[in-house]
Structures are given as C-alpha cells and as structure tokens.
Amino acid sequence: MTVIEPGAGTSDLVGRVKRLLLTPSAEWDRIDAEPATIKGLYVGYVCILAAIPAVASLIGGQMFGHGAFGVSFKPALIPSIVSAVVVYGLTLLSVFVLALIIDALAPSFDGQKSQIQAFKVAAYTGTAGWVAGVLQIFPPLGALVILAVLYGLYLLYIGLPKLMKAPKEKALGYTVVTILCAIVLFVVVGMVAGGIAGMAAFGTYGHVADAGKLSGSVNVNGAKVDLGKVEAASKQLEAAAAAAEAGKSAPAVPADTLKALLPGDVAGYQRTSLESNSGGAGGMSMATASGDYAKGDASFTLSVTDMGGMAGLAAMAGAVDAQSSHETASGYEKMGKVGGRLTNEEWDRDAKSGRYSVVVGNRFTVEAHGNAGSVDELKMAVAAVDQGRLEGLAR
C-alpha cells in the first residue's frame, strides 16, 4: 500500500506534500519505487488536493467577490457552486490526459512506457499549484499561485526522467515537449472552464428546451458561447471516456497519413526533414507529423497533430467564440476564429519569430512556428496543408 492509497493515514498525505515541496528529488525516488494504482492516486491524492483551489475560489468569491480596476461583484451562490464543480471536474480530466501524453511521448525520448508511472508524474506535478490554491480564499493573493505553478514545472523536470526512465541526454527535451503539450492542454481546458465559469458567474445558462437540451447562445464578457455546441462537446467527451475505458476508442489517423499532408516546399522554403510519431495509453491515442523548412537563415517547423481523445476538449473550446489580443513593444499575441476555425497567432517583430496555429474539424491542429520573414509566411505554411482533407478525416 502506498502512502496515498485508500486506508492510509492522512498524515502520510501531508508528509508526501511536504517532502515533494522541500526535498523533491528524494521523494521522486520514493515515488518511483512504490506500487500504486490510478484509482488509488485519484482517490487518495488528486481528488483531495485538486479540490483546494476550487473550494478556495468559491469561498473567496462569496466573501470578497471578484473584480479589477475598482469594479467588483459577488456571484450568486448556486451558479458559483456549479462553476467550482465544473472547474474541479476539468482539473481531474486534465491529470488523466496529461498522463496519456507523458506515456505516449516516452518512446520518442528513449523512455519506458508505463501508464501508472506516467500517471504518478501527472498527479504529483500538480502538488504545488493545488496547495497554493488555498490563497484564492483572498482573491488579491491569487496571483501568487502562478509562482507555485512554476515550481510545479521544476517538480516535473526532476520527476519525469526518473519515473519514465529517460536517459540524461534526452531528459531535458522530454521535459520541454511535455511542458509544451501541457500548455496546449491547459489553454484548451482554461477556455472551457472560463466560458462555463463566466456563464455561471453571471447566471446565464440560456434556454433549456423541453427535451432537456441546451439551445441558443449567451454572451460572457463579450464572448459568444454556443450552448448547443457545449452540450454536444460534453457528450463527445463522455463517449470518448467510456470508449477508452472499454478499450474501444477509435484509433488516431495513421502518422504516415498526416506526414503525406506536409508540402515539400512552401513560400520559398524547402523542407529539410520529416518525421512522424504516434502513441497512446488508456485506450486513447494521438499522432503527429512534422517537417522542418528552411530558406537562408530563416527556418520554421510545420506540424499536423491528431488530438484523438482530446478532440472533445477542442470541440468544447470551439463552442466559445472568444477573441483576445495583447500588444507589446515588439510584437503581439491574439486568438480568435478565422473561417469558423479557432486560431492562435504570435509574432515578435524584433526576433522575426512567431507561431500560427489553427484547429481543424475540432480534432486536428496545424501549426507553424519558428523564424520567418513575416507571420504571413507562417500562415501560408499552415494554409498549404490540405485542411479540407483533415475535415474529411475528422468525420
């Protein structure tokens, strides 16, 4: 029995948290050697700690309200409870999906695939952020949680190679790629949680038809939320989870099929390398293909990824017609929809580098990132991938 399996003392859970935060290297060694089950990790650790920020935010909102720039409001109790439950549920789902990603990536970095070891990494990496979530009881201190999340990345850096048995020379790359995948995952989850939480905070749930289906749309802080799409995406996630549990999930598109969609040249850039990877765990699979392109001193990577079991999350994000932009002295970041597809665009004018990505068919992502003459060249690279073909594959 591990220190967090059901039946173990709560003092062991507290001790584990302390040791992970204060002596992480030694504690990861202990975690690596001990037996565990996904159910035990969920019930005895993840479900307990992940509840801290959800409950703290709920209490803080009721006691102090939410707001900024001198404007604040206290959301109604029942919608706030609904919001907290949704965010909590998405957090639990995120841990499972992150474990799938960690396990799927292991062979690419000469690590050993192990679903339970990958789940240990995903579960324990969140410790610092969850514990610091108690600060959300007093909303002005909530920003400090970001520091704890950064410490969580340090925990990941130490624990990932230990548990997944990646060689030292591949450990850094494995960690970086995992972090990038986690960022994509949590951006999608954040969009879903933010949209639903905003709906709950403002008490706007749309019209519920006689058949029990959501319909219509609501506006949340300027973002249009299609309630029908939210419900459809929820059913898609539920079906995917059930299929994964039964071992009957639809396989990801073969990586070689995705590789064939990458052009040999685009916008004057020649392709210099081409690779593909696929993997899965827990009945869910993913696949990706990428190519490197160069022209003179400029170079970028163009990739196509089948999100497989995470397609429901992409569909949920697609239900929120959100737009955002951020300008700096040297560049910008913006998110929105182009032709009905969710896009993300970043560009640094000084470094002449950036990123442009689009979600196709609520299942595939096409992304170009690196150095280029302009962001338009990255957009041309993304457009060179047959997105109509991807739409067909998504169906």
N, C-alpha and C positions, 0 to 999 in steps of 0.2 A: 504494500500500500504506500502510495506517495504521500507527501505532506499535505496535499490538497485534495486527495480522494475523499468522497463522502465517508464520514465516520471519523476522520482525523480531527484533531483539536483545532479550534480556530486560532490558537496561539501559534500553531505551525504556519498558518497562512500569513499571519502578521510577521512571523520571523522570516518567511520567504521574501516578503515585500522588503523588509529591512535589509536583508542580505543582498538582494538584487540591486538595491539602490546604493548600498555602501560598499559592497565587495562583489561586484558583478562577475568578474572573471571566475572566482572560486565557486560562485553559486551556479554559473552556467555549467561548470564541470559536474557539479552535483546533479543538476537537472538532466544532463546528458546521460548519466548512468542509471537513473531511476526509471522503473517501469511506470507507465501511465496509460490512460485511455482518453479518447476525445471527450466522452461523456463526463469522465471524472474531472478533466481540466475545465470543461464548461461549468459544471455544477459547483465544483469546489473552488474555482478561482475566477474565471472570466465573468460569469453571471453576477458574482458578488462585486468585484471591483468595477466592472463596466457600469453598474448601477449608480456609482458615486456621482459622476458628473451629471447624469440625467436627473437624479433626485436633488442634487445641489442647485442646479439651474432652475428647477421647478420651485424650490423654496425661495431662492434669491429673487426670482421674478415676482413671486407673491408678496415678499417682504419689501423689496426695494424697487421693483419694476425694471423695465428695460428702456434704453434710450441713449441719446448722444446729443451733443451740441445744445444742451439746455432743454431738450424736449424728451419727455419720458412718458411711459404708460405702464399700467399694470394689467396684464392679460387676465381674462376670466379664468376661473379655476378649472372648470371641466375641459375647455379647449387646451389649457396648459398641460393637463394630465395626459390628454391624447397625444400631444406633441412629444412629451417626455417618453411615452411608451414607444412611439414610432422611432425616435432617435435611438433609444435603447435597443430596439429590435434590429435596426440597421447596423448598429455597432457590433452586435453578436454575429450578424451575417458577414460583416467585413472581416472579422477574425478568421472565419472559415474560408472565405475566398482568398485572403492573403496567404493562408496555409497552402491552398491549392497552387498558387503562383510560386511560392517558395519551393514546393516539391517538384513542380513542372520544370523549373529552371535548373535544378540541381545537376542533371547530366551535362548541361551546357558548360558548367564550370567544374567538371570532373568531381562533383559531389555525389553522394549516395542518396537515391530517392528513398524517402521514408515518410509516409503520411503522418505518423504520430510525432516524429521528430520535427517535421515542418510545422505541425500544429503547436508544439511546445514553443517554437520560436515566435510564431504569430501571437500566441496567448501571452507570453511573458514580456514581449517587447512593449506591450501597451501599459505595463505597470505604472511607470512614472506619470504618464498623462492621466490615467484614471485616478490615481491617488491625488494628484494635484487638482483634479476636477472639483474637489471639495471647496476650492477657493471661489467657485461660481456662486456660492451662497451669497457672497458680497460681489455683485457684478463688476465693480471697478477693478477688482483684483483678478478677474478672469483672464486678462491678457498674460498674466504670469504662467498660465497653463502652457503657453507656447514654448516657454523655456523647458518645461517638463517634457513636451513632445520632442524637442531637440535632444534631450537626454535619452529619450527612447530610441532615437536613431543610433546613439552611441551603444546602447544595450544591444541593438540589432547587429551592429558592427562586430561586437565581441562574440555574441552567441551564435550567429548564423554559421560561420565556418566550423565552429566546434561541433554543433549538433548535426550539420549536414555533411560533415567530413570533407569539406572542400580544401584543397591544398593551399598553402600560404600564398603562393603566387597568384592564385585565382580568387582569393577571399575578397579582396577589395572590389574587383569587378562584379562579383556575385552580389555583394552588398549594395553597390551603386545601382545595379539594374533592378534589384528588389525594391530599393527605395523609390526609384522612378515608377515602377509598376504600382507601388503602394500609393504614390501621389495621385496617379491617374484614378485608381480605385476610390480614394477618399475624396477627390474632387467630384466624382460622379455621385458618391454617397452624400456628400455635402450639399450638392444641388438638390437631390431628392429630399433630404432632411430639411433643408432650408425652405423649400417650397411648401412642404407639408406643415412644417412648424409655423411658417408665416400664415398659412391658411387657418391653423388652429388658433394662433395668437389673435387674429382679427375676427375669429368666429365666422369665417366664410367657407362654407362647405358645399355650396351650390345646391342644385335641386336633386332630390332623391326620388326617382320615379317609382311607380307602383311595383315594378318588378324587382326593386331593390338595387337598381343600378344607378351609379352616379352619371350625371349628364351636365352639359353646359360647361362654363368656364368661370374662373374668378381672377381678379387682379390682386396680386400681392406685391406691394411696394413697386408697382409699375411692371411686374412680370405677369404675363398671362399664363394661367395654369389650366390645361385641358383636363377636366375631371374624368372624362371617358377614357382618355389615354392613361391616366393614373391607374384607374381600375384595371384596364387591360394589361398594363405592365405588371401590376401586382399579381394577376393571375398567371402571367408568364413566369414570374419568379417562383411562385408556388409550384407550378407544374415542373419547372426545372429542378427544384429542390427534391420533389417527390421522385422524379425520374432518376436523379443522381443517387438517391437513397436506394432505389430498386436496381441500380446498375443498368438502367435502360436509357441513359441520356443519348441524344443524337450526337454523333461524332463531329468534331470540328472539320471544316473543309481541309482536305489534304494540303500540307505545306507547299508541296510542289505545284498545286493549282494556284496558290497565291503567288508563288515565285514567278509563274508564267505571266502574271499581270504586270510585272515591273518592266518598264521600257528599257531598251538598250541604250538610248540616249534621249535627252530632253533639254530644251532651251540651250543647246550648245554644249551641254555637259555629257561626258561619256561615262558609261558605267564601268567601274574598275573592279568590283567584287559583287558577289551574290551569295546569299546564304538563307537557309530556312530552318525553323525549329518547330517542334510540336511536342506536346506532353499533356499529362492530365493526372488527376487524382480524385478519389472520392466520386468516381462516376462522371466527372466533368472534365472537359478537355479544351485546350487552346492551341492555336497555331499562328505562326508569324513568318513572314518572309521580308528580307530587307536587302537593299543594294546600296553601295557607295558610289557616288558620282563626283567627277572632278573636271574642272576647267581652269587651267592655270593654277593660281594659288587658292582658288575657291573650291570648296567641296562640301557636300551635304549627304545625308543618309535619307533614303526614301523607304518607308516600310508599310506593309499591309498586315493587320492583325485581326484574326477571328477571335472575338471575345468569348465565344462559346457560351458557357454557363452564366457569364456576366451580362449577356445580351439583355436580360430583363432590367438590369440597372440602367443600361444605356437607354432603353425604351422609357424608363421612368424619368430620366433626365430630359428626354425629348418631349415629355409632356409639359415641361416648364419652358415657356417662351421667354427666357431671360436674356437680357443684354447688359453687358458691363464693359467698361473701358477704364484704363489707367494710363496716364501720361507721365513720362519722366523727362529730364533734360535731354536725354539721348535716345529715347525710344518710347515704346508703348506696348500695352497688352490689351487685348479685347476679346470678348466672347459674344457670340450671338448665333443667328441662324442665317444661312445663305441657301436659297433654293429649298427651304424646308429642312435642311440638314444642320445639325449642331456643329459649329466651327470654333476653333481657338487660334488666335493669331498673336505672335510676339515678334518684336523686331527691335534690335539695337543698332542705331544708325552709325555710332562710332565704331563698333566692332564688326559691323556688316554681318551680323549673325542673327538668327531667329528660328522660329518654329511656326509651322502652319499645319493644322490637322482638321479632319472632318470625319464625322460619324456617319456611316452609310448603312441604311437598312436596319438601324438600331442594333447592329451586330458587329460590323467591321469598322476599324479605324484606319484611315490612310493619313500618314504624317510624313512631312519633310522637315528636317532640322539640320542646321549647320551654317556654314558661311556661304554667302551668295552675293551677287551684285545688287539684288534688291529682294524684298519679300515677294515681289511678283514672280520671281523665278522659282521660289519655293511653291507658290500657288500653281504655277504651270506644271511643276513636277507632280503635285497631287492630282491635278486635273488630267495628267497623262495616264493615270491608272483608270481602267475601264470601270467606272462606278456603276454604270448600268448593269454590267456583268455581276458586280457584287450585290446589287439589289436583287438580281435573279437568284443568286446563291443563298441570300438571306431568306428567301421564300421557300 
